[in-house]
Amino acid sequence: MAVELWSGLLLAVAVWRCARDRARRLRYWRPKLPQSAQSAQSAQSAQSAQSASKANPSPNGADVADVSVADLGREFRHCASKLEELLRNGKLSQAVLLEAYGLYKQANLGDADEASRPWAAQVKARAKFDAWASRRGMSPPEAMRQYIDLIQAQSPAAAAAAAAAAAA
């Protein structure tokens, strides 16, 4: 009797997992758009990117459109190595680390997949995921810019320059 019960339970769990995995695959499967719809969508995204670049000038006075993607990527990688140095020195708060994590993931991977959200019992993983998911909808170049600004604000040289500016 007990063996039949366990085998039936295992079968029910296996069927449930297969159905869940199939539903996840179908939820994130996107059919290809017709050629006319693709061109209209790409024109709309290009127009929104131009309006965003006009609305968000960079801190050094140059327009965001003037900064090349290669320079932005190079600066982003440099700031990532700076963050590792700051971590070794132990000078960052948990809030700054979570913000940096969310921006880094958004810049590299894009929007967080809600289906992969950790359970609430996994506190550290859930906090990291929530930091990343809070950036949903942000473009990767914008996430890179914010990441660069965050790390530069945390570096000791930037803190010394800000203190000197405040004293003046």
N, C-alpha and C positions, 0 to 999 in steps of 0.2 A: 504494500500500500504506500509506504513512504517513498519508495523508489519511483513509483508511478507519479506521485505528487511532485517530486523534485524534477523529474524529466519533463513533466508538463510545464512546470514553472520556468525551467531553462529554455524550453521551446518558446514560451510566451515572451520572455525577455529577448531572445534572439530575433523574433519577428518584430518586436517593438523597435529594437535598434536598427534593423534594416529599413523599416518604414521611416524612422526619424532621419537616417542618413539620406534616404531618397528625397525626403521633403526638403532637407537642407540643400541638396544639389539642385533641385528644381527651383528653389527660391532664389538662388544666386545665378541661375542660368539666364542669360540675356540673349534674345534672338537678334540677329543682325538686322539693322535698319536698311530700308531701301536707299539707293544712292542719293536721291533727292533729299531724303530726311537727314542723311549723314552730313551733306553739305550745309543744310540749313542749321543743323546743330553745331557744326564746327564754326560757322560764321557767327552764331550767337555767342559761343564761348570766347571767340577772339574779341568780339565787341565788349563783353563783360571784363575781359582781362585788360583791355585798353582803358576802360573807365576806372578800374581798380588801380591801375598804375598812375593815373592822373590824380586820384584821390589820396594815394599813400606815397608822398615823397619820402626819399631816404633821409636819414638824419644829417648827412654831410652836405645837403643842399642839391645833390644831383637827382634827376628823376630816376625812378625805379627802372624805367625802360632803358636808360643809359647803361645800367650795370649789366654786363653780359652774364649769361648763365654759367659759363666756365669760371669767371671770377667769383661768382656767388658760391659755386660748388667748392672752389679752392678755399675760400674764406670759411665756409661751413666745416670742411675737414680740419682746417687749422683750429677752429674753435672747439671741435670735438677732442682734439689732442690736448688743448688747453684745459678742457673739463677734466680729463684724466689726471692732469697735473694738479688741479685744484682738489680733486678727490683724494690724491695721495697726501696732500697737505691737510685734509680734513676741514676745509673752510666753508663748506656749503651746508645749508639747512635742508631738511627733508622736503620742504615745500619747493625750494629752488630745484632740487634734484628731480622731483616729480614733474615740474613744469618743463625742465630740460628734456626729460624722457618723452613726454607727450609731444613736444615740438620735433624732436629727433625722429620719432616713429612716423609722425605725420609727414615730415619732409621726405623720408625714405620710402615709406610704404603706402601713404595716402590714408584714407578713412579707415577707422577700426571696424572690424566685422563684428556686429552685435551678437552673432551666433557663437562666437568664441569667448564671450564674456565669462570670466571665472566666477565661481561661487562666492558668496559673501563670506564664507568661512576662510577662504584663501585671501587673507587681508592684504598682504603685500602685492600679490598678483592683481587683485581687484583694484587697489589704489593706482597701480601703474596703468592698468587698462582704462580706468576712468579718466586719468590724466590725458591719455591718448585720445579717448573718445570725445573729450571736451573740445578737441580741435576739429571735430568733424565739419567738413565743408571748406576748410582752409586749404588754399592751394599750396603745393609743395614749395614753390619759391617764397611765398609769404611766410611759411613755417621756417624756412631756412633763415630769412631775414630776422624774424623774431628770436630764433635760437642764437644767432650771432649777437644780437643786441643783448640778450640775457647773459650770455657768457662773458661778453666784454664788460658788462656792468659788474660782474662778480670778480673779475680779475683784480689783483692788488694794484696794478698800475692804474686801472680805471678808477679804483676807489681813491687812490692818492690824488689823481687829477681832479676828481669831483670835490675832494676835501679842499684842495688848493683854490678851486673856483669858488667854493662857498666862503672861504676866508677872504677872498678879494672883493 
